[in-house]
Amino acid sequence: MIPFVDLKAQYLSIKDEIDSAVLQLLASTQFVLGNEVKSLEEEFANYCNADYGIAVNTGTSALHLALLAVGIGAGDEVITVPFTFVATTAAICYTGATPVFVDIDPVSYTIDINQIEKAITDHTKAILPVHLYGQPADMEPILEIARRYGLTVIEDAAQAHGAEYKGQRVGSIGDIGCFSFYPGKNLGAYGEGGMAVTNNPEYARTMQMLRDWGQERRYHHVLKGYNYRMDGIQGAILRVKLRYIEAWTEARRAYAANYDQLLAESSLTLPRVMPYSRHVYHVYAVRVPSQQRDALQQSLQEQEIQTGIHYPIPVHLQPAYADLGYKLGDFPHSEAASREVLSLPMYAELTTQAQTQVAKAVITSL
Ligand SMILES: *Cc1c(COP(=O)(O)O)cnc(C)c1O
C-alpha cells in the first residue's frame, strides 16, 4: 500500500532524537508553554525571517488571534478565498466579522488579485490570502492594494512552511503569518499545534496575552483572552523536527519534479509553479476532467494507492456557511477546481520507486 502521507516512516527516521526530547520534557514537567515552546518560538520565527513567534494550540487559533490582534471584530469584513480548508473562514467568523469571498486564480489556486478590489467596501479591514498547497499567493499586488485601502494582510501559511515569495519566506510578508503544526502538515507536531509570526511588537504582545487568558502577568487580565497555549511536549518535538524541515522540503520538491516528468505525457494538468515562488508541495494536486476524477481515485484505491481531494466542496457551498448568502456559480474557478483536483501521495519519505508505481497506475487508469 502507498499511503497519502506516512507519519510513521518519518517518526522512525528521527526516533532516537524525538524519544529523548520527549523524555527530557517529561522530566522537566513544563507541560504547558515553558522553555521548549519559547525556544521553538525563537527558532521558528527565525526560520520565517520574522521577529516574533507566538506558539498556540492550533493553526486555527493562530488565525483567530491574528485577526483579533489587528483589531478585527463584529461589523468588519475580511476578504479571503472559498477554495481553502474551512478553518480560514471559521477563524474570521469567530471574531464576529464577515468573510467576503474572492475567487481563486485557476492556475495558482491562490486568490485572484484582479478580483480583490471590487470586493472592498467601507467595512473591509483585512485581506487573508491562503498559500494553498504550499505555493504563496501573489503577495506584492495584495500588499499594494492593502496599502492603498488601509487594510491589514494576514497570511494563512498553514500549508506553506518555508515557502518563498520572490525570495522572502512566507509568514513575514504580510502583517502576521499563521502556521499549523497539525501532524500531516509540512512541519507536524505529535498532536495539535500552531504559530503566528510577525515583525510588529504590538501585535506580538497582544497575541501573547490573548493566547493565555489575556494576562499581562499572572492573574492580571487586561484583555478577554483564551486558553490557546501550546503544550510543552509539542514544543520539544517541533524543535527536533524543525532541524529537518529544509531537507524534507527539498525531498518534496524533488519528488514533485519527478512527478512532473513521469506525468508529462498524460492528459492531466500538473501543478504550475508561479515564477515568483518557492513551492513547498504540502500537496501535489493534479487536475483531472471532472467526469473522470472520482473514477481515477477509485481505480488508484483499488491498486492500494491513497489519494486526497483538497477540497471537494468550496466553503461558500458548505451548509454551515449558507448564511453568508452565496450560491452555486458565484466562484466558478473554485467550483471547477473542487470537481477536478486530485492530490497524489507526497511526503519526504516517498521513494522514487513508489512514485513510479503511482505514475504508472495513474496513466493506465485514465
Ligand atoms: C490546516 C489548515 C488550517 C488550520 O490549522 P489547524 O492546526 O488544523 O487548526 C488553516 N488553514 C489552512 C489552509 C489549513 O490547511
The ligand as a Tripos MOL2 file, in Angstrom:
@<TRIPOS>MOLECULE
LIG
   15    15     1     0     0
SMALL
NO_CHARGES

@<TRIPOS>ATOM
      1 C1         -4.6620   23.0590    8.4290 C.3       1 LIG1
      2 C2         -5.1450   24.3880    7.9920 C.ar      1 LIG1
      3 C3         -5.6510   25.3460    8.9000 C.ar      1 LIG1
      4 C4         -5.9430   25.0440   10.3340 C.3       1 LIG1
      5 O1         -4.9210   24.5370   11.0910 O.3       1 LIG1
      6 P1         -5.2470   23.6080   12.3650 P.3       1 LIG1
      7 O2         -3.9120   23.4750   13.0180 O.co2     1 LIG1
      8 O3         -5.7920   22.3170   11.8550 O.co2     1 LIG1
      9 O4         -6.2210   24.3470   13.2100 O.co2     1 LIG1
     10 C5         -5.9620   26.6030    8.4140 C.ar      1 LIG1
     11 N1         -5.8430   26.9000    7.1070 N.ar      1 LIG1
     12 C6         -5.3960   26.0120    6.2080 C.ar      1 LIG1
     13 C7         -5.2630   26.4280    4.7740 C.3       1 LIG1
     14 C8         -5.0440   24.7260    6.6100 C.ar      1 LIG1
     15 O5         -4.6200   23.8310    5.7020 O.3       1 LIG1
@<TRIPOS>BOND
     1     1     2 1
     2     2     3 ar
     3     2    14 ar
     4     3     4 1
     5     3    10 ar
     6     4     5 1
     7     5     6 1
     8     6     7 2
     9     6     8 1
    10     6     9 1
    11    10    11 ar
    12    11    12 ar
    13    12    13 1
    14    12    14 ar
    15    14    15 1
@<TRIPOS>SUBSTRUCTURE
     1 LIG1         1 GROUP 0 **** ****
